[in-house]
Amino acid sequence: MTSTVNEVEQADIHLLTGMLDTMSDHVFLLRLEGERYRLVYCNEAMDRFMRQADEMLCGRFLDEIVTDPELNQRIVDNYARALEAGCMIRYEETTEGFDSAPLTIFETSISPLLGKDGRTVYICGISRDITARRNAEEALRETNESLELQLAENCRLQQRLQEEAIRDPLTNLFNRRYLLESLNRELSRAQREHYPVTLMMVDLDHFKQLNDEHGHAAGDQVLVEFSQLLCHGMRKEDVVCRWGGEEFLIMMPGLSMADAHQRMTEWRRKNSPVELTLGDLNLVVRFSSGLATAPEHGCNPDDLINATDTALYMAKKSGRDQLQLSGQPGTAHSPK
């Protein structure tokens, strides 16, 4: 501690204290006496805040002014830190435990000083009320957290709306709109990179009869179960879509007609007929399929879909429960 309290003229002290009394910050000086701190000086702002105007603050010990043991110990511990450091330290403190209300937050800077005798130890300090600033920061933090939560909720809502816009609400498969957009992009890319794109259209046989006999709830459950079966049988890159009603359309990028025919024939062999148990109801569901491939059967979505639909029509016309290739009548394949 190199700073010392030097002698000054009485007039200078009057001017100095007058200047300090104009400050809104709390300015104070304490003298260490044994293990206790005696308040030597405080300005008017601190005097008013302490609300002990009827009693002189100056001349009293700290533990007489701050009677709460825990609060007094926190203050003393900070003074001890400054003495050990031998230089100014800065910290925040509150009036928790003090009679003053409401709770006030201070930013306090304290420095150790030596008296003119070179032995007497003083603590000189200044405390600034930062309650409003901290409250504003807390309010800003809470506002930011609220905005972040709202933003996250908006993102989740946007994602859900985007999903709903491209998903069939019953089966959760992609809808017609999504498939048309995906097919258009895939065909353009396939033309540039020279690979095939095969479509398969699937229709559940005699589905109207199933609905009439067992009700639409059973029909809906059949659609859901069959949709899951379709998804499990397709590759990750395939796009499975509910085209409408009991019709499904699957886009298989990179598969030629021959490869798709082989895969779908094997898939039909394993899964046709579909046997479902819905409560007490046991159902046997059969389905017809049509295959068409770009570029052989069309280079744009409309032509390729029409070719696939025609193949499906031929499969149903030929007795249902079979797979028909586009442009190849008489090539129907049944799992039986």
C-alpha positions in Angstrom: 0.0 0.0 0.0 1.8 3.1 -1.2 -1.0 5.6 -1.0 -1.1 7.8 2.1 -3.6 10.2 3.7 -1.7 13.5 3.6 -2.4 16.6 5.6 -4.5 19.2 3.9 -5.8 22.6 4.9 -9.1 22.8 6.7 -10.5 24.9 3.9 -9.5 22.3 1.4 -11.2 19.6 3.4 -14.4 21.7 3.4 -14.2 22.1 -0.4 -13.5 18.4 -0.8 -16.4 17.2 1.3 -18.6 19.7 -0.4 -17.7 18.3 -3.8 -18.2 14.7 -2.6 -21.6 15.7 -1.2 -22.7 16.6 -4.7 -22.1 13.1 -5.9 -24.9 10.5 -6.1 -22.4 7.7 -5.6 -21.6 6.6 -2.0 -18.2 7.7 -0.9 -16.8 6.4 2.4 -13.6 6.1 4.4 -13.0 3.6 7.2 -10.1 3.1 9.7 -9.0 -0.3 10.8 -8.9 -0.5 14.6 -7.8 -3.9 15.8 -10.3 -6.2 13.9 -13.0 -3.6 13.6 -13.6 -0.9 11.1 -14.6 2.6 12.2 -16.4 4.9 9.7 -14.3 8.1 9.5 -16.3 9.8 6.6 -19.2 9.3 4.3 -20.8 11.7 1.9 -24.5 12.9 2.1 -25.7 10.3 -0.5 -24.5 7.5 1.6 -25.8 9.1 4.8 -29.3 9.5 3.3 -29.3 5.9 2.0 -28.4 4.4 5.3 -31.4 6.2 6.8 -29.7 6.8 10.1 -29.7 10.6 9.8 -30.8 10.9 13.5 -27.6 9.3 14.5 -24.2 10.2 13.3 -22.7 7.6 11.1 -19.2 8.9 11.3 -17.4 7.7 14.3 -19.3 4.4 14.6 -18.0 1.0 14.0 -19.1 -0.9 10.9 -20.7 -3.7 13.0 -22.8 -1.1 14.7 -24.1 0.3 11.4 -24.5 -3.1 9.7 -25.9 -5.3 12.4 -26.7 -8.3 10.3 -23.8 -10.7 11.0 -23.7 -12.3 7.6 -23.9 -9.0 5.7 -21.2 -7.5 7.9 -18.9 -10.5 7.4 -19.3 -10.3 3.6 -18.3 -6.6 3.8 -15.3 -7.3 6.1 -14.2 -10.2 3.8 -14.0 -7.8 0.9 -12.0 -5.3 2.9 -9.6 -8.2 3.8 -9.2 -9.0 0.1 -8.3 -5.4 -0.7 -5.8 -5.3 2.1 -4.2 -8.6 1.0 -4.1 -7.4 -2.7 -2.6 -4.1 -1.7 -4.5 -2.4 -4.5 -8.0 -1.4 -5.6 -10.6 -4.2 -6.1 -14.0 -4.0 -7.6 -17.1 -6.2 -6.9 -20.8 -6.1 -6.7 -22.8 -6.3 -3.5 -26.4 -6.0 -2.4 -28.3 -4.7 0.6 -29.7 -8.1 1.3 -29.6 -8.4 5.1 -29.7 -4.7 5.7 -32.8 -2.9 6.8 -32.8 -0.7 3.7 -35.6 -1.7 1.2 -36.1 -2.4 -1.6 -33.1 -4.5 -2.5 -30.3 -2.4 -4.0 -27.3 -3.6 -6.1 -24.0 -1.7 -5.8 -20.8 -1.8 -7.8 -18.2 -1.0 -5.2 -14.5 -0.1 -5.6 -12.3 -0.1 -2.6 -8.6 0.7 -2.0 -6.4 0.3 1.0 -4.7 3.5 2.2 -2.0 4.3 4.9 -2.3 7.2 7.3 0.4 9.9 7.5 2.1 7.9 10.3 2.6 5.1 7.8 1.0 2.5 10.1 -2.7 3.4 10.3 -4.8 1.5 7.7 -7.8 2.9 6.0 -10.3 1.6 3.5 -11.4 4.2 0.9 -14.4 3.2 -1.1 -17.0 4.4 -3.6 -20.3 2.5 -4.4 -22.5 3.1 -7.4 -26.1 2.1 -7.4 -26.5 -0.2 -10.5 -29.9 -1.6 -9.6 -31.6 0.0 -12.6 -28.9 -1.2 -14.9 -29.1 -4.7 -13.6 -32.9 -4.7 -13.7 -32.7 -3.5 -17.3 -30.2 -6.2 -18.1 -32.4 -8.8 -16.5 -35.4 -7.6 -18.3 -33.5 -7.7 -21.5 -32.3 -11.2 -20.8 -35.8 -12.4 -20.1 -37.1 -10.6 -23.2 -34.3 -12.3 -25.3 -35.2 -15.7 -23.7 -38.8 -15.1 -24.5 -38.0 -14.1 -28.1 -35.8 -17.2 -28.5 -38.6 -19.4 -27.2 -41.0 -17.7 -29.6 -38.6 -18.1 -32.5 -38.0 -21.8 -31.7 -41.8 -22.3 -31.5 -42.3 -20.4 -34.8 -39.6 -22.6 -36.4 -41.3 -25.7 -35.1 -44.7 -24.4 -36.3 -43.2 -23.6 -39.7 -41.6 -27.0 -40.0 -44.9 -28.6 -39.0 -46.8 -26.5 -41.6 -44.2 -27.4 -44.2 -44.6 -31.1 -43.4 -48.4 -30.8 -43.4 -48.1 -29.2 -46.8 -46.3 -32.2 -48.3 -47.8 -35.0 -46.3 -51.0 -37.0 -46.6 -52.8 -36.6 -43.2 -54.0 -40.2 -43.0 -51.0 -42.2 -44.0 -48.3 -39.6 -43.5 -46.9 -40.5 -46.9 -45.9 -37.7 -49.2 -48.8 -36.2 -51.1 -49.4 -35.7 -54.8 -48.0 -32.2 -54.7 -44.7 -33.2 -53.3 -44.3 -36.1 -55.7 -45.0 -34.0 -58.7 -42.4 -31.4 -57.6 -39.8 -34.2 -56.8 -40.5 -36.0 -60.0 -40.0 -32.8 -62.1 -36.6 -32.2 -60.4 -35.5 -35.8 -60.7 -36.4 -36.1 -64.4 -34.4 -32.9 -65.1 -31.4 -34.2 -63.2 -31.8 -37.7 -64.8 -31.7 -36.1 -68.3 -28.5 -34.3 -67.4 -26.8 -37.2 -65.8 -28.3 -40.0 -67.9 -29.9 -42.3 -65.5 -33.4 -43.9 -65.5 -36.3 -43.0 -63.2 -39.0 -45.6 -62.8 -42.5 -45.1 -61.4 -44.8 -47.7 -59.9 -48.5 -47.0 -59.4 -50.3 -49.3 -57.0 -54.0 -49.7 -56.5 -55.8 -51.8 -53.9 -58.1 -54.2 -55.5 -61.8 -54.1 -54.7 -61.2 -51.3 -52.1 -64.7 -49.8 -52.6 -66.2 -53.2 -51.7 -64.1 -53.3 -48.6 -65.3 -49.9 -47.5 -69.0 -50.8 -48.2 -68.8 -54.1 -46.3 -66.6 -53.0 -43.3 -66.9 -49.3 -43.1 -64.6 -46.4 -43.8 -62.7 -46.7 -40.5 -61.6 -50.2 -41.5 -60.8 -48.9 -45.0 -58.6 -46.1 -43.5 -56.8 -48.5 -41.3 -56.1 -50.7 -44.3 -54.6 -47.7 -46.1 -52.4 -46.9 -43.1 -51.1 -50.5 -42.8 -50.5 -50.8 -46.5 -48.6 -47.5 -46.5 -46.3 -48.8 -43.9 -45.7 -52.0 -45.9 -44.9 -49.9 -48.9 -42.4 -47.8 -47.1 -40.6 -50.8 -45.5 -40.2 -52.3 -49.0 -38.7 -49.3 -50.7 -35.2 -47.8 -50.7 -34.2 -44.7 -48.8 -34.0 -42.7 -52.0 -37.4 -43.8 -53.2 -40.3 -41.4 -52.8 -43.6 -43.1 -51.7 -46.7 -41.0 -52.2 -50.4 -41.5 -51.7 -51.6 -40.4 -55.1 -55.3 -40.3 -54.1 -57.9 -42.7 -52.7 -56.5 -46.2 -52.7 -53.8 -45.4 -55.2 -50.1 -45.0 -54.4 -47.3 -43.8 -56.6 -43.6 -44.6 -56.0 -40.7 -42.9 -57.7 -37.5 -45.0 -57.9 -34.5 -42.9 -59.1 -31.7 -44.8 -60.8 -33.7 -48.1 -61.3 -34.2 -49.3 -64.9 -37.4 -51.1 -65.9 -35.7 -54.5 -65.6 -34.2 -53.8 -62.1 -37.5 -52.3 -60.8 -39.4 -55.2 -62.3 -37.2 -57.7 -60.5 -37.4 -55.8 -57.2 -41.1 -55.3 -57.3 -41.8 -58.9 -58.4 -39.9 -60.1 -55.4 -41.6 -57.6 -53.1 -45.0 -58.7 -54.4 -44.1 -62.4 -53.9 -43.4 -61.6 -50.2 -46.3 -59.3 -49.5 -49.3 -60.3 -51.7 -51.9 -60.9 -50.6 -51.7 -58.7 -47.5 -53.3 -60.3 -44.5 -54.5 -57.8 -41.9 -56.1 -58.2 -38.5 -58.2 -55.2 -37.4 -59.7 -56.1 -34.0 -62.0 -59.0 -34.7 -61.8 -58.5 -38.4 -59.4 -60.5 -40.6 -58.9 -59.1 -44.1 -57.1 -60.3 -47.2 -56.0 -57.4 -49.4 -54.7 -57.7 -52.9 -53.3 -55.0 -55.1 -52.4 -54.3 -58.7 -49.3 -52.4 -60.0 -48.0 -50.7 -63.1 -44.4 -49.8 -64.0 -43.1 -47.2 -66.4 -39.6 -45.8 -66.8 -38.1 -42.6 -68.1 -36.9 -41.9 -70.7 -38.4 -44.9 -72.5 -42.0 -44.1 -71.6 -41.8 -40.4 -71.1 -39.4 -37.6 -70.3 -41.8 -35.3 -68.5 -43.9 -35.9 -65.4 -47.3 -36.0 -67.3 -46.1 -38.5 -69.9 -44.4 -40.8 -67.4 -47.4 -40.8 -65.0 -49.8 -41.5 -67.8 -47.7 -44.4 -68.9 -47.6 -45.8 -65.4 -51.4 -45.3 -65.0 -51.9 -47.1 -68.3 -49.8 -50.0 -67.1 -51.9 -50.2 -63.9 -55.1 -50.1 -66.0 -53.8 -53.1 -68.0 -53.0 -55.0 -64.8 -56.5 -54.4 -63.5 -58.1 -55.2 -66.8 -56.1 -58.4 -67.0 -57.6 -59.7 -63.7 -56.0 -57.6 -61.0 -53.5 -58.8 -58.3 -50.6 -58.5 -60.7 -47.7 -56.3 -62.0 -47.9 -54.9 -65.5 -45.0 -53.2 -67.4 -45.7 -50.2 -69.6 -45.8 -50.8 -73.3 -45.6 -54.6 -72.8 -49.0 -56.1 -72.8 -49.1 -59.7 -71.7 -46.2 -59.3 -69.3 -48.4 -59.3 -66.2 -46.8 -61.0 -63.2 -48.8 -62.3 -60.2 -47.3 -63.6 -57.0 -49.3 -66.8 -57.3 
